[in-house]
Amino acid sequence: MKNILLITSSPRGEASYSTQVATRLAQDLDGNLVVRDVASHALPSIGEAFVHASYTPEANRTAEQKSALELSDTLIAEVKAADVIVIGAAMINFGMPANLKTWVDLISRSGVTFKYGESGPEGLITGKIAKLVIAAGGVYSSGPMSAMNHLEPALRTNLGFIGITDVETIWIEGVAYGPEATEQALSAAKEKAAKIALAA
Ligand SMILES: Cc1cc2nc3c(=O)[nH]c(=O)nc-3n(C[C@H](O)[C@H](O)[C@H](O)COP(=O)(O)O)c2cc1C
């Protein structure tokens, strides 16, 4: 049985389309499901203690430094244990929700999830599949607003940097254009998610 990690991050609670579709997809993948809702259980932003601890060699870390990395260690363990990572993300001010960025910050650790080798950066988390479910008021997957899409490319860069390169996106976009557009976007997204689950 596969291990599925579901990350949800919309600040819109039960009204969230990305949470709704991502949750359904994660459930339909029919594996051992671990859920990390970074919106309702906000993660602490990284700070000086985290940065100093993460750049101190493991063997030299004080008890305090180890504890500054505990949450990051847990989140990284969740990622490492997963075969498929489903990420629900709301487009907020043209980027990802701050809490999702904090999750990214906490799982991006030099020497743990990436390293710099002779040929540059190398991601250490390999063999994973990621599915992004992104909801947005506007339309960004193509057309004039695509240059303002600072969510999907950022998330792909961040995941790729730690070695997760098999990434597919399900868009629920144009939800600001009225109920009909929303209904259409939602049903197309649900259909795509169902196909992904069937093929898995
Ligand atoms: C605080 C806030 C900021 C938003 N910023 C944007 C934005 O920059 N671009 C956009 O297209 N939609 C924006 N929206 C609309 C959301 O992307 C849209 O409501 C989407 O459905 C949110 O995802 P969710 O349904 O998973 O919560 C914003 C919504 C909120 C609440």
The ligand as a Gaussian input file, in Angstrom:
#p B3LYP/6-31G(d) Opt

LIG

0 1
 C       -6.565000      37.005000       0.827000
 C       -6.846000      36.536000      -0.561000
 C       -5.970000      36.871000      -1.579000
 C       -6.219000      36.433000      -2.880000
 N       -5.325000      36.744000      -3.859000
 C       -5.571000      36.313000      -5.120000
 C       -4.654000      36.598000      -6.172000
 O       -3.615000      37.205000      -6.001000
 N       -4.975000      36.160000      -7.418000
 C       -6.104000      35.439000      -7.669000
 O       -6.308000      35.040000      -8.819000
 N       -6.958000      35.140000      -6.692000
 C       -6.722000      35.551000      -5.429000
 N       -7.602000      35.249000      -4.442000
 C       -8.748000      34.387000      -4.750000
 C       -8.408000      32.963000      -4.400000
 O       -7.285000      32.495000      -5.120000
 C       -9.602000      32.064000      -4.659000
 O      -10.620000      32.413000      -3.732000
 C       -9.286000      30.600000      -4.534000
 O      -10.476000      29.873000      -4.644000
 C       -8.606000      30.317000      -3.207000
 O       -8.332000      28.937000      -3.087000
 P       -9.249000      28.017000      -2.159000
 O      -10.599000      27.928000      -2.826000
 O       -8.548000      26.724000      -2.091000
 O       -9.332000      28.696000      -0.835000
 C       -7.355000      35.660000      -3.142000
 C       -8.228000      35.308000      -2.105000
 C       -7.969000      35.729000      -0.827000
 C       -8.898000      35.312000       0.284000

